[in-house]
Amino acid sequence: MKWVTREFVHVDRTACPWLIKKFIDPKAEFIFVPIEKIEEVAKTQGAIPFDAPGVKLGHRNGKCSFETIIEEYNIKDPVLHELAKIVHSADTRDTALAAEGIGLSAIMTGARFNVKNDFEAVKKAGYVYDALYSYCKLKLLREKHKDEMAKMDWKQQNEFLRRKMQQKQ
């Protein structure tokens, strides 16, 4: 499937392709165009538009496009929902939701100037979102097992969490 969004990617337009490839469409192809070309490209190429004004998979009801896509595709992964807080915070500058969003915004802002084009930016950003996904999974595991881990020393906690991280949800 083809997906189309605005050129000059930043937070939502790097996070959404990662989300789409990992959880919705592993063979997704992305097209980055000037904002005024999105509707035309969607029609002529049968591409699904996202993160653009007025599209179904864009910002709505106070949510960023990443959150809207999770909602529209009914993705229930609690780790992904935790990551969505960080993406929202970074994309909307609502730092009260997730302080980590400040760092993600800074990384994606700088990253734009270290790549040749949007395709390279999305590809390289994948590592950041993989790492944030692991961070969110670890955060949820620590919360879930805090009583159990309180009885362990640091090394035991680390080994325990490493095993849990490798398990499927």
Secondary structure by P-SEA (a helix, b strand, c coil): cbbbbbccccaaaaaaaaaaaaccccbbbbbbccccaaaaaaaaabbbbcccccccccccccccaaaaaaaaaccccaaaaaaaaaaaaaaacccccccaaaaaaaaaaaaaaacccaaaaaaaaaaaaaaaaaaaaaaaaaaaaccccccccaaaaaaaaaaaaaccc
